[in-house]
């Protein structure tokens, strides 16, 4: 069946749940190409810490929106939406099936519902806000926009700064600027899930493997290329903590333990976000289930969700 008669597939879920392996199997089954929905895989050089697909996997199945930006370049959600739409059209023109796969919820949401009415960043205001301690920024946000303060990740300075930037530029709460994001996507999104004990074990195993394969050396090379000057890339789990370790803030063993903890906390937030913000359909993966079996069940679940949506 030509790809134009097949729906685009959307696979989401928390880090280390197995999204990439399942999407790879689906792509092999349907003749698909994968569009990465990952805010850190866009950067060249951030390889081990972002679990990019291997060279062999990328030869077997084309992947898009990976390695599309240098560390010296900014990359925004608007850039993602533009490039992803182009990639989807190109994939369909080749008769293949577009398969979106990733864990960056904001990218999914913007792709479905647009970018909202928030103004572009102001570099001077951004620099001024970055010089203010986080606790002061949070107090200002609580006073000026209680709705955003109640929901925002208060440990993420980048998001707090962006919310305050919008408030100061517009005089309106950031939450009102996002008012257009109230409806759920009309297309089915499949969110892969695992038992928390299993997911945490997979995260810890992945982190150990990242360090075994040379995350510290990779980070050292990236620092020479300006990693610490890219505010977005420095938020990438693993890299930020290794940079701190290289600067002598903690020993390697403590850094590895911290990366495991931070990654688990991030995965928990992702689980909650997809459930509450995207109304995604969940598919639980048993601990011992191979990716081929999960992919087969995923395709069945997507068909059922699509039929239910048309009913």
C-alpha positions as CSV (number, residue, x, y, z in Angstrom):
1,X,0.0,0.0,0.0
2,X,1.4,3.5,-0.9
3,X,2.6,5.5,2.1
4,X,0.1,8.3,1.2
5,X,-2.7,5.9,2.3
6,X,-1.0,5.0,5.6
7,X,-1.1,7.2,8.7
8,X,2.0,8.7,10.1
9,X,3.1,6.8,13.2
10,X,3.9,8.5,16.5
11,X,5.9,6.6,19.2
12,X,6.6,8.5,22.5
13,X,7.7,7.5,26.0
14,X,10.3,8.1,28.7
15,X,14.0,7.7,28.2
16,X,15.3,4.1,28.1
17,X,11.8,2.6,27.7
18,X,12.8,1.1,24.3
19,X,11.3,3.5,21.9
20,X,14.1,3.4,19.4
21,X,14.2,-0.4,19.2
22,X,10.4,-0.6,18.7
23,X,10.4,2.1,16.1
24,X,13.2,0.5,14.3
25,X,11.3,-2.8,14.1
26,X,8.1,-1.0,12.9
27,X,10.1,0.8,10.2
28,X,11.6,-2.5,9.1
29,X,8.1,-4.1,8.9
30,X,6.4,-1.2,7.1
31,X,9.2,0.3,5.0
32,X,9.4,3.4,7.2
33,X,11.8,6.2,8.0
34,X,12.3,7.6,11.5
35,X,12.0,11.2,12.5
36,X,13.8,11.8,15.8
37,X,11.8,13.8,18.4
38,X,14.7,14.5,20.7
39,X,15.9,18.0,21.5
40,X,19.5,16.8,22.2
41,X,20.0,14.4,19.3
42,X,19.8,17.3,16.9
43,X,23.4,18.4,18.0
44,X,26.4,16.9,16.3
45,X,28.8,15.3,18.7
46,X,26.2,14.6,21.5
47,X,26.3,10.9,20.7
48,X,26.8,8.6,23.7
49,X,24.8,10.6,26.2
50,X,21.8,10.9,23.9
51,X,21.8,7.2,22.8
52,X,21.8,8.0,19.1
53,X,21.1,5.2,16.7
54,X,24.3,3.4,15.5
55,X,25.7,4.0,12.0
56,X,24.5,0.5,11.0
57,X,21.0,1.3,12.1
58,X,21.0,4.6,10.2
59,X,22.2,2.8,7.1
60,X,19.5,0.1,7.4
61,X,16.7,2.7,8.2
62,X,17.0,6.4,7.3
63,X,16.8,8.6,10.4
64,X,16.0,12.4,10.3
65,X,16.6,15.4,12.6
66,X,19.7,13.8,14.0
67,X,23.0,15.8,13.7
68,X,21.3,18.8,12.1
69,X,22.9,21.5,14.3
70,X,26.4,22.4,15.5
71,X,27.0,23.1,19.1
72,X,27.6,26.7,18.2
73,X,24.1,27.1,16.7
74,X,20.9,27.6,18.5
75,X,18.1,25.1,17.8
76,X,14.5,25.9,18.8
77,X,11.2,24.1,18.8
78,X,10.3,26.2,15.8
79,X,13.3,24.8,13.9
80,X,12.1,21.3,14.8
81,X,8.6,21.9,13.5
82,X,9.9,23.3,10.2
83,X,12.4,20.5,9.6
84,X,10.1,17.7,10.7
85,X,7.3,18.8,8.4
86,X,9.8,18.9,5.5
87,X,11.1,15.4,6.5
88,X,7.6,14.0,6.7
89,X,6.8,15.2,3.2
90,X,10.0,13.9,1.8
91,X,9.5,10.5,3.3
92,X,6.0,10.2,1.9
93,X,7.3,11.3,-1.5
94,X,9.5,8.2,-1.5
95,X,6.5,6.0,-0.7
96,X,7.8,5.3,2.8
97,X,6.0,5.6,6.2
98,X,7.0,8.5,8.5
99,X,7.6,7.3,12.1
100,X,8.1,10.0,14.7
101,X,10.0,8.6,17.7
102,X,11.2,10.4,20.8
103,X,10.7,11.7,24.3
104,X,10.7,15.5,23.9
105,X,7.0,16.2,24.7
106,X,7.2,19.9,23.7
107,X,8.3,19.0,20.2
108,X,5.4,16.6,19.8
109,X,2.9,19.2,21.1
110,X,4.2,22.0,18.9
111,X,4.1,19.7,15.9
112,X,0.5,19.0,16.4
113,X,-0.8,22.3,17.7
114,X,1.5,25.0,16.6
115,X,3.9,27.3,18.5
116,X,1.3,29.5,20.2
117,X,1.6,33.2,20.4
118,X,4.6,33.6,22.7
119,X,7.2,36.2,21.4
120,X,10.6,35.2,20.2
121,X,13.5,35.3,22.6
122,X,15.1,38.7,23.5
123,X,18.9,38.2,23.9
124,X,19.5,41.1,26.2
125,X,16.6,40.2,28.5
126,X,17.6,36.6,28.5
127,X,21.2,37.5,29.6
128,X,19.8,39.7,32.4
129,X,17.5,36.9,33.7
130,X,20.4,34.4,33.5
131,X,22.3,36.5,36.0
132,X,19.6,36.3,38.6
133,X,19.6,33.4,41.1
134,X,17.1,30.7,40.5
135,X,15.3,31.2,43.8
136,X,14.6,34.8,42.9
137,X,13.3,33.9,39.5
138,X,11.0,31.4,41.0
139,X,9.6,34.0,43.5
140,X,8.9,36.4,40.6
141,X,7.3,33.7,38.6
142,X,5.0,32.7,41.5
143,X,3.9,36.3,41.8
144,X,3.4,37.1,38.2
145,X,2.1,33.7,36.9
146,X,0.9,31.3,39.6
147,X,-0.5,28.9,37.0
148,X,2.8,28.4,35.3
149,X,4.6,28.3,38.6
150,X,2.4,25.4,39.8
151,X,3.2,23.3,36.7
152,X,6.8,24.2,35.6
153,X,9.9,22.1,36.3
154,X,11.4,24.4,39.0
155,X,14.8,22.6,38.7
156,X,15.1,23.7,35.1
157,X,16.4,27.2,34.9
158,X,16.0,27.4,31.1
159,X,12.3,26.9,31.3
160,X,11.8,29.2,34.3
161,X,13.8,31.9,32.4
162,X,11.7,31.5,29.3
163,X,8.5,31.8,31.2
164,X,9.6,35.0,32.9
165,X,11.0,36.3,29.6
166,X,7.5,36.0,28.0
167,X,5.9,37.6,31.0
168,X,8.2,40.6,30.9
169,X,8.0,41.0,27.1
170,X,4.2,40.8,26.9
171,X,2.9,41.8,30.4
172,X,0.8,38.7,30.3
173,X,1.2,35.4,32.1
174,X,3.0,32.7,30.2
175,X,0.1,30.3,30.9
176,X,-2.2,32.6,28.8
177,X,0.2,32.6,25.9
178,X,-0.1,28.8,25.8
179,X,-3.9,28.8,26.0
180,X,-4.1,27.5,22.4
181,X,-2.6,24.3,23.6
182,X,-5.8,22.9,25.1
183,X,-7.0,20.3,22.7
184,X,-5.5,16.8,22.4
185,X,-4.1,15.6,19.1
186,X,-6.6,14.0,16.7
187,X,-4.1,11.4,15.7
188,X,-3.2,8.4,17.9
189,X,0.1,8.6,19.8
190,X,1.4,5.5,21.4
191,X,3.3,6.0,24.6
192,X,5.5,3.1,25.6
193,X,5.6,2.3,29.4
194,X,7.4,-0.1,31.7
195,X,7.1,-1.2,35.3
196,X,9.0,1.5,37.3
197,X,11.4,-1.1,38.7
198,X,12.2,-2.4,35.2
199,X,12.6,1.1,33.7
200,X,14.9,2.2,36.5
201,X,17.1,-0.8,36.0
202,X,17.3,-0.1,32.3
203,X,18.2,3.5,33.0
204,X,21.0,2.5,35.3
205,X,22.3,-0.1,32.8
206,X,22.3,2.5,30.0
207,X,24.2,5.0,32.1
208,X,26.8,2.4,33.0
209,X,27.2,1.6,29.3
210,X,27.5,5.3,28.3
211,X,30.4,5.8,30.7
212,X,32.0,2.5,29.7
213,X,32.0,3.5,26.1
214,X,33.6,6.8,26.8
215,X,31.2,9.5,27.8
216,X,33.8,11.4,29.8
217,X,36.2,11.6,26.8
218,X,33.4,12.6,24.5
219,X,32.4,15.4,26.9
220,X,36.0,16.6,27.1
221,X,36.2,16.8,23.3
222,X,32.8,18.6,23.2
223,X,34.1,21.2,25.7
224,X,36.8,22.0,23.2
225,X,34.0,22.6,20.6
226,X,32.0,24.9,22.9
227,X,29.6,22.6,24.7
228,X,29.6,24.8,27.8
229,X,28.7,27.9,25.7
230,X,25.5,26.2,24.4
231,X,22.9,26.7,27.2
232,X,20.5,24.2,25.6
233,X,23.0,21.4,25.1
234,X,24.4,21.9,28.6
235,X,21.0,20.8,29.9
236,X,21.5,17.3,28.3
237,X,21.6,14.7,31.0
238,X,25.0,13.2,31.5
239,X,27.0,15.9,29.8
240,X,26.2,18.6,32.4
241,X,27.2,16.3,35.2
242,X,30.4,15.2,33.5
243,X,31.4,18.8,32.8
244,X,31.0,19.4,36.6
245,X,33.1,16.3,37.3
246,X,35.8,17.5,34.9
247,X,35.9,20.8,36.7
248,X,36.5,19.0,40.0
249,X,33.1,19.4,41.6
250,X,32.7,15.7,42.4
251,X,34.5,12.3,41.7
252,X,33.6,10.1,38.8
253,X,31.7,7.5,40.9
254,X,29.5,10.1,42.4
255,X,28.9,11.6,39.0
256,X,27.7,8.3,37.6
257,X,25.3,7.8,40.5
258,X,24.0,11.4,40.0
259,X,23.4,10.8,36.3
260,X,21.4,7.7,37.1
261,X,19.3,9.6,39.7
262,X,18.7,12.6,37.4
263,X,17.8,10.4,34.5
264,X,15.3,8.5,36.6
265,X,13.7,11.7,37.8
266,X,13.5,13.0,34.2
267,X,11.9,9.7,33.1
268,X,9.2,10.0,35.8
269,X,8.4,13.6,34.6
270,X,8.2,12.3,31.0
271,X,5.7,9.6,32.0
272,X,3.5,12.1,33.7
273,X,3.8,14.7,30.9
274,X,2.7,12.3,28.2
275,X,-0.2,11.0,30.2
276,X,-1.5,14.4,31.3
277,X,-0.6,16.7,28.3
278,X,-0.9,14.5,25.3
279,X,-3.6,12.0,26.2
280,X,-1.4,9.3,24.6
281,X,-2.4,5.7,24.5
282,X,-0.2,3.6,26.7
283,X,1.4,0.3,25.9
284,X,3.0,-1.5,28.7
285,X,6.2,-3.5,27.8
286,X,6.9,-6.6,29.9
287,X,10.5,-6.8,31.1
288,X,11.5,-9.8,29.0
289,X,9.6,-8.9,25.9
290,X,11.7,-8.6,22.7
291,X,11.3,-5.5,20.6
292,X,9.9,-7.5,17.7
293,X,6.9,-8.6,19.8
294,X,6.4,-5.1,21.3
295,X,6.4,-3.6,17.7
296,X,3.7,-6.1,16.6
297,X,1.5,-5.2,19.6
298,X,2.2,-1.5,19.0
299,X,0.9,-1.7,15.4
300,X,-2.3,-3.5,16.7
301,X,-2.8,-0.8,19.4
302,X,-2.3,2.0,16.8
303,X,-4.9,0.5,14.5
304,X,-7.4,0.1,17.4
305,X,-6.8,3.7,18.5
306,X,-7.3,4.9,15.0
307,X,-10.6,3.0,14.6
308,X,-11.8,4.3,17.9
309,X,-11.0,7.9,16.9
310,X,-13.1,7.5,13.7
311,X,-16.0,6.0,15.6
